[in-house]
Amino acid sequence: MSSVPGKELELKLEFTHEELQRIGANPALEDLTVGKPVTRILRSIYFDTPDHRLRAQGISLRLRAIGDKWVQTVKCGMGVKNGVSNPDEVEAVVTRPEPNVSAINDAALRRTIERATRRSSLEPQFETIVTRTTRQLHSDKGDLELALDEGVVRAGAAEDKLCEVELELKAGSPECLLETAAALFSAEPIRLAEASKAERGYDLALGRSDRSLVPHKAHSPALTGAETCGEALALFVASAAEQIERNRTVLLETDDPEAAHQLRVGLRRLRSALRAFRPIENSDAARELAQHARALGQSIGELRNADIFIEGIYAPVAAARKADPAGFPELREALLAHRTAMRTKARAVLVGEQWSKLQLYLALWPQTMRDNPKFAQPVDAFASEALGRSWKKIAKRGARLDQLSSEARHEMRKALKGFRYAVEFFGSLYDARMVGRFVKDLKKLQDVFGYVNDVATAKALDAICEERCTASRQAQRAGGYLRGWHEVSAQHAWAHAAKDWARLAKRPRFWE
């Protein structure tokens, strides 16, 4: 099998400085090398949105300075497995050290990146600076390139050393790569790379020292219909508890903004499960558990709002104002400083009394309902009743959507969110296609309410600017411009709410 144009096949190995020197002096290289080795310094800047949407899709976008020009490289499938990297790669020369998505000549990839970065901005996330010595190799089975890299990866003030070897197949079969690697590296122990330079950069930017520390999304257990209400509720609480506990660890150990989001989702899922079964039993212990989850959620919510100010409020406007960025860099630094303060505050809560109380209740509360006869009824019939009750409250608000005050909109947003969690809990009991169509329309309406709420929350920008941008009137004006821009945008978004509600309201009630 020949190598595919645009498709890399590469072996990545990690070495110490001394080991790297021995590789460069390996006598086997003399017979394989074509021409003379070339040594140069390479600076590569990696870009993504503030919430790392490209990374979430396995895409890296970098700009590399080569002489007096910049080369933009986009890779899909940037992961490394057992030292082997096999991404799709698209390159283009650009005029400035800024991403140029329109220069990507792969139409499908270009559209993917355009969708991922819509209403956001591509910003530098980290950079690598390496001294690279390359050799062009040739054997009777193909051509390869050997690169010896030594340097650093930097993300803000954080820095980590890079010392690695890349052996890339340029032409020929994978057998050529295998045989050449064996000839060059098998004389001494090797360490297969576990991450690409892009992945190492993201880990550094997020403060992630352990690559297993990744945010944990919700996974609702599938019900068969044979469970009792007690068994179903225990499954739901266990699922939410796992999400809460795992994301707490990630938030404490890393700066990944997704951790705060998923932790808050877990707390809301827990409260939604308790609320759904409240008609069966509303004990003091259940109310205490819900209250502890609510209190912790409010603390984590401040950090999540700080993330939204950067990702959802600042980034879209910054992308639109590239030609006139006055005040925006200072405002961005203020928002980053505010998020750092909120992260410190959230971490303090997650190791304090509030967390201890929730942890105790999560561990022991399920035992309190084990022998409660009220929970012995079948869950399938109860599920339809619970969904019907929740929908009735939402429908009452939806019938007067245009008359809702800002406070009432906020309450409906929470009701929609809670209803969606209930649908996710009980959805496996019903026709999957009907549930899927209903949830799709429900999410669309939720997005409108969520954005309108985010814009309302952005009033806090005034206080942030007053506290952190007192010396920069341009930054304060930029903050005011942000709010005005989004308030107009929110009005346009709200204009679609009635249509989105009508579509959802017409959907068949799959639980009836």
C-alpha positions in Angstrom: 0.0 0.0 0.0 1.5 3.4 -1.0 1.3 6.5 1.2 -1.7 8.7 0.5 -1.2 12.3 -0.5 -2.3 14.6 2.4 -2.3 11.6 4.8 0.6 11.4 7.2 2.0 8.1 8.5 4.4 8.9 11.2 6.2 7.3 14.2 6.8 9.6 17.2 9.2 8.7 19.9 10.3 10.5 23.1 14.0 10.8 24.0 16.3 12.5 26.4 18.8 15.0 25.1 21.6 12.4 25.4 19.5 9.7 23.6 18.7 12.2 20.8 22.4 12.8 20.3 23.1 9.1 19.9 20.3 8.7 17.4 21.8 11.5 15.3 25.2 9.7 15.4 23.8 6.3 14.5 26.0 4.7 11.7 22.9 3.3 10.0 21.9 6.8 9.0 24.8 7.2 6.7 23.6 4.5 4.4 20.0 5.8 4.4 20.6 9.6 4.2 20.2 11.4 0.9 21.9 14.8 0.9 23.0 16.7 4.0 21.1 17.2 7.2 19.3 20.5 7.6 19.0 22.3 11.0 16.6 25.2 11.5 14.5 26.8 14.3 10.8 26.3 13.9 8.2 28.4 15.6 4.6 27.1 15.4 1.6 28.9 16.8 -1.6 26.9 17.4 -5.0 28.5 17.2 -8.5 27.6 18.5 -11.6 29.2 19.8 -11.6 30.1 23.5 -13.6 27.0 24.3 -11.4 24.7 22.1 -14.1 23.7 19.5 -11.4 22.6 17.0 -9.8 20.3 19.6 -13.2 18.8 20.4 -13.4 17.7 16.8 -9.9 16.3 16.7 -8.6 19.2 14.6 -5.4 21.2 15.0 -4.7 24.5 13.2 -1.2 25.9 13.4 0.8 28.6 11.7 4.5 27.9 11.3 7.2 30.5 10.4 9.4 29.2 7.7 11.9 31.8 6.6 9.9 34.9 5.7 6.6 33.1 5.1 3.9 31.5 7.2 2.6 28.1 6.5 -0.9 27.2 7.8 -1.4 23.5 8.5 -4.6 21.9 9.5 -4.6 18.3 10.8 -7.6 16.1 11.3 -7.1 13.2 13.8 -4.3 14.8 15.7 -4.1 11.9 18.3 -1.2 9.6 18.7 -1.7 5.9 19.5 1.2 3.7 20.4 3.5 6.3 18.9 1.8 6.3 15.5 0.2 9.4 14.1 -1.9 9.1 10.9 -3.7 12.4 10.4 -5.1 14.0 7.3 -3.1 17.2 6.6 -3.9 20.3 4.5 -1.3 23.1 4.1 -1.4 26.6 2.6 0.9 29.6 2.6 -0.7 32.7 4.3 0.5 36.3 4.2 0.2 37.0 7.9 0.6 35.1 11.2 -3.2 34.8 11.4 -5.5 31.9 10.5 -7.1 32.1 7.0 -9.9 29.5 6.9 -10.7 30.4 3.3 -7.2 29.2 2.3 -8.1 25.6 3.2 -8.5 23.9 -0.2 -10.3 20.9 1.2 -14.0 22.0 0.9 -15.4 19.6 3.5 -12.7 20.4 6.1 -13.1 24.1 5.4 -16.9 23.9 6.1 -16.3 21.9 9.2 -14.0 24.6 10.6 -16.3 27.4 9.5 -19.2 25.7 11.4 -17.1 25.1 14.5 -15.8 28.7 14.6 -19.1 30.4 13.8 -19.9 33.1 16.4 -16.4 32.8 17.8 -12.8 33.8 17.2 -9.6 31.9 16.5 -7.0 32.9 19.0 -3.5 31.8 19.8 -3.6 29.0 22.5 0.1 27.9 22.7 3.3 27.7 20.7 6.2 25.4 20.1 9.8 26.5 19.4 12.1 23.7 18.4 15.5 23.2 16.9 14.8 20.6 14.2 17.4 18.6 12.3 15.9 16.8 9.3 17.3 14.1 7.1 15.8 12.7 3.9 16.1 9.0 3.9 15.8 6.5 1.1 15.6 2.7 0.9 14.6 0.3 -1.8 11.1 0.3 -0.3 10.4 4.0 0.0 11.3 7.5 1.1 11.2 8.9 4.6 12.0 12.0 6.6 13.7 11.8 10.0 13.2 14.8 12.3 15.1 15.3 15.6 13.3 18.0 17.6 14.5 19.7 20.7 12.8 22.7 22.2 9.8 23.8 24.3 6.0 24.1 24.2 4.7 27.3 25.8 1.2 28.3 27.0 1.2 31.7 28.7 3.7 31.5 31.5 3.7 27.7 31.5 6.5 25.8 29.6 7.4 22.2 29.0 10.4 20.6 27.3 10.1 18.8 23.9 12.7 16.2 23.0 11.4 13.8 20.4 12.0 12.0 17.1 9.5 11.9 14.2 10.0 9.4 11.4 7.5 10.1 8.6 6.8 8.0 5.5 6.9 10.2 2.5 6.5 7.5 -0.3 6.3 3.8 -0.2 4.6 1.2 2.0 4.2 1.1 5.8 6.7 -1.8 5.7 9.4 0.7 4.8 8.6 2.7 7.9 8.7 -0.4 10.1 12.0 -1.7 8.7 13.7 1.7 8.9 12.4 2.3 12.5 13.8 -1.1 13.5 17.2 -0.3 12.0 17.4 3.1 13.8 15.8 2.7 17.1 15.8 -1.0 18.3 19.3 -1.0 19.8 18.1 0.6 23.0 14.8 1.0 25.0 12.3 3.4 23.3 9.4 5.4 24.6 6.5 5.7 22.2 5.0 9.1 22.3 1.5 9.3 23.9 0.6 12.7 22.5 1.2 15.0 19.5 2.7 18.4 20.0 -0.8 19.8 19.7 -2.1 17.6 22.4 0.8 18.4 24.7 0.2 22.1 24.1 -3.5 21.8 25.0 -2.6 19.8 28.1 -0.2 22.6 29.1 -2.7 25.3 28.4 -5.3 23.5 30.5 -2.9 22.7 33.3 -3.5 19.0 32.7 -0.6 16.8 34.0 -2.6 13.6 33.8 -4.2 12.9 30.4 -6.9 10.8 32.0 -8.3 13.9 33.7 -10.9 14.8 31.1 -14.4 16.2 31.7 -17.1 13.6 32.1 -20.4 14.0 30.2 -23.8 12.7 31.3 -24.7 9.0 30.5 -28.2 8.2 31.5 -28.8 4.6 32.3 -31.2 2.7 30.0 -34.4 1.5 31.6 -36.2 -1.7 30.6 -39.5 -0.8 32.1 -39.2 -3.6 34.7 -37.6 -1.4 37.3 -39.4 0.0 40.3 -39.4 3.8 40.9 -36.8 3.2 43.7 -34.5 1.3 41.4 -34.8 3.9 38.6 -34.2 6.8 40.9 -31.2 5.1 42.4 -29.8 4.7 38.9 -30.4 8.3 38.0 -28.8 9.6 41.2 -25.8 7.3 40.8 -25.3 8.6 37.2 -25.5 12.2 38.3 -23.2 11.5 41.3 -20.5 10.0 39.0 -20.7 13.1 36.7 -20.4 15.4 39.7 -17.5 13.6 41.4 -15.4 13.1 38.3 -15.8 16.6 37.1 -15.0 18.0 40.5 -11.7 16.2 40.3 -11.0 17.6 36.8 -11.9 21.2 37.9 -9.6 20.9 40.9 -6.7 19.5 38.9 -7.0 21.3 35.5 -8.2 24.6 34.0 -10.4 22.9 31.4 -13.6 25.1 31.2 -15.7 22.1 30.2 -15.2 20.7 33.7 -17.2 23.5 35.3 -19.9 23.1 32.7 -20.3 19.3 33.2 -20.1 19.6 36.9 -23.0 22.1 36.9 -24.9 19.8 34.5 -24.4 16.9 36.9 -25.8 19.0 39.8 -28.8 20.0 37.8 -29.4 16.4 36.7 -29.4 15.4 40.3 -31.9 18.0 41.3 -34.1 17.2 38.3 -34.2 13.5 39.3 -35.2 14.3 42.8 -37.8 16.8 41.5 -39.3 14.2 39.1 -39.9 11.7 42.0 -41.1 14.3 44.5 -44.8 13.3 44.2 -43.9 9.9 45.6 -41.8 11.1 48.5 -40.6 14.5 49.5 -38.7 13.7 52.7 -36.5 16.1 54.7 -33.4 14.2 53.6 -34.4 14.5 49.9 -34.9 18.3 50.3 -31.6 18.6 52.1 -29.8 16.8 49.3 -31.4 19.0 46.7 -30.5 22.1 48.7 -26.9 21.1 49.0 -26.7 20.5 45.2 -28.4 23.9 44.5 -25.9 25.7 46.8 -22.9 24.1 45.2 -24.4 24.7 41.7 -24.6 28.4 42.5 -20.9 28.6 43.4 -19.9 26.7 40.2 -22.3 28.8 38.2 -20.1 31.9 38.9 -17.2 30.2 37.2 -19.3 28.9 34.4 -20.6 32.4 33.8 -17.0 33.7 33.7 -16.3 31.1 30.9 -19.4 32.2 29.0 -18.3 35.9 29.2 -15.2 34.8 27.3 -16.5 32.1 25.0 -20.1 33.3 24.3 -20.0 37.1 24.8 -16.5 38.3 24.1 -15.3 36.0 21.3 -18.1 36.5 18.7 -17.8 40.3 18.9 -14.0 40.2 18.9 -14.1 38.2 15.7 -16.4 40.8 14.1 -14.2 43.7 15.2 -10.8 42.6 14.0 -10.4 45.7 11.9 -11.1 47.9 15.0 -9.8 46.1 18.1 -9.4 49.2 20.3 -9.9 48.1 24.0 -10.6 44.5 23.2 -7.2 43.1 24.2 -7.4 44.9 27.6 -11.0 43.7 28.1 -10.0 40.1 27.3 -7.2 40.2 29.9 -9.7 41.5 32.4 -12.2 38.7 31.6 -9.4 36.1 31.9 -8.4 37.6 35.3 -12.0 37.5 36.4 -12.2 33.8 35.4 -9.1 33.0 37.3 -10.5 34.6 40.4 -13.8 32.6 40.0 -11.9 29.4 39.5 -10.0 30.0 42.7 -13.3 30.6 44.5 -14.9 27.5 43.0 -12.0 25.3 44.0 -12.2 26.6 47.6 -15.9 25.6 47.7 -15.1 22.2 46.3 -12.8 21.3 49.2 -15.0 22.9 51.9 -18.0 22.3 54.0 -20.5 22.7 51.1 -18.9 19.8 49.2 -18.5 17.6 52.3 -22.2 17.9 53.0 -23.2 17.0 49.5 -20.7 14.1 49.4 -22.3 12.6 52.6 -25.8 12.9 51.3 -24.8 11.4 47.9 -23.3 8.4 49.7 -26.0 7.8 52.3 -29.3 9.2 50.9 -30.0 6.3 48.5 -30.0 4.0 51.6 -32.9 6.0 53.1 -35.3 5.1 50.3 -34.3 1.4 49.9 -37.1 0.0 52.1 -39.7 2.8 51.4 -42.8 1.0 50.0 -43.8 4.2 48.2 -41.0 3.6 45.7 -42.1 0.0 44.9 -44.5 1.0 42.1 -43.4 0.3 38.4 -41.4 3.2 36.8 -43.0 3.0 33.3 -46.4 4.2 34.4 -44.9 6.8 36.7 -42.6 8.1 34.0 -45.6 9.2 31.8 -47.2 10.9 34.7 -44.0 12.8 35.6 -43.3 13.9 32.1 -47.0 15.0 31.7 -46.8 17.1 34.8 -43.6 18.8 33.7 -44.9 19.5 30.2 -48.1 21.0 31.5 -46.2 23.7 33.5 -44.1 24.5 30.4 -47.1 24.6 28.1 -48.8 27.1 30.4 -45.9 29.5 30.1 -45.4 28.8 26.3 -49.0 29.8 25.6 -48.1 33.4 26.6 -44.6 33.4 25.4 -44.7 37.0 24.1 -45.9 38.3 27.5 -43.2 36.7 29.6 -41.1 39.1 31.7 -37.3 38.6 31.9 -37.8 36.8 35.2 -40.5 34.6 33.7 -38.2 33.8 30.7 -35.5 32.8 33.2 -38.0 30.5 35.0 -39.1 28.9 31.7 -35.5 28.4 30.7 -34.9 26.4 33.9 -38.2 24.5 33.4 -37.1 23.5 29.8 -33.7 22.4 31.1 -35.3 20.3 33.9 -37.8 18.8 31.5 -35.0 17.8 29.1 -33.1 16.0 31.8 -36.3 14.2 32.7 -36.8 13.2 29.1 -33.2 11.9 29.1 -33.9 9.9 32.3 -37.1 8.3 31.1 -36.5 8.4 27.3 -35.3 4.8 26.9 -38.9 3.7 27.9 -40.3 5.1 24.7 -39.9 5.1 20.9 -36.4 6.3 20.2 -37.3 8.1 17.0 -40.1 10.1 18.6 -38.0 11.0 21.6 -35.1 12.0 19.3 -37.3 14.4 17.2 -38.8 15.9 20.3 -35.5 16.4 22.0 -34.1 18.0 18.8 -36.8 20.7 18.8 -36.5 21.1 22.6 -32.8 21.8 22.3 -33.4 24.4 19.6 -35.8 26.3 21.9 -33.4 25.9 24.8 -30.6 27.5 22.8 -32.7 30.6 22.4 -33.6 30.8 26.0 -30.0 30.0 27.0 -28.6 32.8 24.8 -31.1 35.4 26.0 -30.2 34.4 29.6 -26.5 34.7 28.9 -26.9 38.2 27.5 -28.9 39.2 30.7 -26.1 37.7 32.8 -23.6 39.8 30.9 -24.7 42.9 32.9 -21.9 41.7 35.2 -19.5 43.0 32.6 -20.0 46.5 34.0 -18.7 45.5 37.4 -15.8 43.5 35.9 -14.8 46.5 33.8 -15.1 48.9 36.8 -12.9 46.6 38.9 -10.3 45.5 36.4 -10.3 48.1 33.6 -10.3 51.3 35.6 -7.3 52.7 33.8 -8.6 51.9 30.3 -11.5 53.8 28.9 -11.2 52.0 25.7 -11.7 48.7 27.5 -14.7 50.1 29.3 -16.1 51.2 25.9 -15.4 47.8 24.5 -17.4 46.2 27.3 -20.3 48.5 26.6 -20.1 47.7 22.9 -20.2 44.0 23.8 -23.4 44.3 25.8 -25.1 46.5 23.2 -24.1 44.1 20.4 -25.5 41.1 22.2 -28.6 42.9 23.3 -29.5 43.5 19.7 -28.6 40.0 18.8 -30.7 38.6 21.6 -33.7 40.5 20.3 -33.3 38.9 16.9 -32.9 35.5 18.5 -36.0 36.0 20.7 -38.0 36.8 17.5 -37.6 33.1 16.6 -38.7 31.8 20.0 -42.4 31.8 19.1 -41.8 29.8 15.9 -39.5 27.3 17.8 -42.1 26.9 20.5 -44.9 26.3 18.0 -42.8 23.6 16.3 -42.1 21.9 19.7 -45.7 22.2 20.8 -46.9 20.4 17.7 -44.7 17.4 18.3 -46.6 14.3 19.4 -46.3 13.7 23.2 -44.4 10.4 23.1 -45.2 9.7 26.7 -49.0 9.8 26.2 
